[in-house]
Structure formats: structure tokens, C-alpha cells
């Protein structure tokens, strides 16, 4: 993932007439600036600048990235400003519950950035079943819960954050991997794998399967998204996997094909919840805003890796 420093250097370069003046504005040497821009290009696998004897010009993808980088840097400055006004609240150890279908694929960059802006804050993360964790939250055994809606509890404050697309996947050599747009009728009778019935994702996959006439496979329920990934890649059936998992370094599309179905709009809504009577509401809303911004950056439209 690109670093904030690299994005800052790219924006500074876009606003400067030359590498020399951009390096001066960024308070670094010209070789350092050039190396960081080249590292950003290598990381993204795209060419951001056309370099010539008369200087460097942003490529079309470079101009698009600069526009998005400005938004990212603006969001970060806003987070830092909020943290500066809430520094007393962002301290101590918070117990955060999350589902194993979400936390491992979203929390790492979020926790690292929160630690940077609020070094006195500690997060104890515990994965579990959402329905059980909402009860633990209500009992005070957790301080926060990050998971898919619905989150039940009359005494809970639930802050919707973002919508995460759900993708229909098959083995890379499956019969439906034609490379084109699939008619929904092609899915009828297809076997679908999912997690066990305690997970929200199972219920949602079962609903999607019913809508398209697919058959839930009861004998091979996965214990994790990774086991689903492996079973689908081996040809046992189709599955529905969240976008954050497919975009993550530990997940991805290895051995899988992302099927494109006409009219497919499946998604799940993710929220952060806490007890309504807490004195930490201001800090929790700051964390909610940070999670929302980070997730939306990851989920910006683009090709799955």
C-alpha cells in the first residue's frame, strides 16, 4: 500500500514546476524525492510521470492519482485535527470485537494509523460471532464492535460506516469462467459454499442463493474465508466472498475467478457499535470516521488483484 509520505511527495511534485522546487518544498533532497516517486510507481505497477529532458509530466493515471491523493491527505489532516481536540479521550485500552470475515482484512492499516495519531491508545482485538459479540458489548465485556448489520441491542449506538461489495467466485477453470457477462439464469442449480450458520455471511449467502436458484452445500461449510477460498479453488462449488478479503494480501484471488453476473449488486453494510451510555462517545465517533475513511479508500473502484 502506498505510504502517506509518498502520496504527499506526489502532490507536492504536481504543484511544483520542477523536481528541484518540489524537493525544496518537501524539505528533502531531489534524489530522495525521485526515489520515493519511483518507489510509488513500482508499488502501484503504473507509470505516474513521463520523464524527459524538459522535465516530468504527469501521465493520465498520474493526474487521477494526484486528485485522489489530495482527498486522502485532506482526510488524514482532518483525523489529526479531531485527535488533537480529543487526545484525552483517545487513551487507554479499548476492547474491540469483530467478525473473522472482516477484522483480519481491514484492521491492520487502521490500527497502525490510530497508533500514530493516538499513541496512548491500545486496542485489544477479539474475533467472534457477531450475535454473541453484540451481547458481550451490551454486558460491558467489549467496548466496541465492528461488524455487519444488523447489530441488535436496544442499548447500543450503531454507526453505519460503509457498504462492502460481495463477489461471486468460482475455480479459475470452472464452467462459468467464460470471461464475459453471465446471465443470471446460468447460476440456477449451481452449488454454493459458505461459512457455518452462526455467521451473518452465511445468512446473506443463503438469501443470495435463493434469489438466483443456486443450491447451498451443507456438507462442506467453511470455518473461515480462507477455507472457503481453498474449497472453491479446488472446484467444490461457487462462493460469495467480501471485497476486503479479495483485496487483502492474505486473501486475494489466487486460484479464483471473479464472476461477472448481469445485475449483480450484492453487498453487506458494516457498522461500528458501542453502548449508548458510554462516556467515550466522542472518541468512538472519531474511530468510526477513521474506519470509514480507510475502508472507502481500499474499496475505491478498481480491478481486484
Steps between C-alpha positions, in 0.01 A plus 500: 500500500635850418622699798359840593847647452517372141156642424603831654813511283293428189257783576788738576661409166170559318482847655862591413653593166801270545651218707744752650229730631283206610789359703556840657129529589501149650823574690683198354779454248412461133635138487284410801191646334576320173557169680172527691301579186666205322422277801136610481487412129655160570258436784195586288635344182418808290693787345407829668744730319629537148861607551696689234777750455256787553369359829229264619131504408225309676349215302117471485504240781742728686252788483220274627715377786598855599131595529432203726818557699383853578181357649691240701739758643209730581327216688818430697537865598139498616558189710810656656305816582220301660752297696668818624168614644422158648844391616388442857227260384726302265700330771497173689405152379182443301355154449389471137293208378483416130399218272770279345347576159600867535756585768809324361456670161431855617640569845878484444538835317235659721669400826842613376366845406304535825815418694683773310244770578413373849805319642338468844215293354517120515259268318437148623338325202288189544336313214168326547147436377312831453183403689704385797721808494204739500390336826854532640499868400170558680639327812814715501738220405588693182529877449448504123377263233581517128285278286224457243148628552264420656651551846230439760472675835263768627773653717758518218599795282554366147695715251474376136837543329511360147359245257732215405439329163461122501650309205391170349809287441577161346805290425711667235424214259131470594226456240374856554837671446428611146651844551176668399186624670292212637123491474345440845332187362843336467524487881190285548585169668864596565643380836597777744734467800486721808597524866301330774156632592612712797654759267310792348676420171340153490153650527572753230652240265195277556274792405705572187499131407120494531462808281705341220383141538839376619535211747670539840749219566440391861768229516795734440451811714820698544651593835659817356516701179833334426345152512220618271764640265683169493187289446377721217843499336495118511172494305251407775262781406446875488513737795431863589802681648532857634697757300736587788606136521560479127703824505713398798851356487392195703191439287507593135376322189768229470336204329165680477301673229286803585177426313323794340123447514256737331324711760711373792488756783564288810661679794501508878483805726770542767453696822675585826297465821547600864285531812277805497588610854877502448706811578729413204250589225716781358804274472291218354361730231855602413596134463185440293594782262851362464375147425255640246762705317753216492246246373375732228854559376559125478167441327535774239406361157774300332600156388539239770862384539 
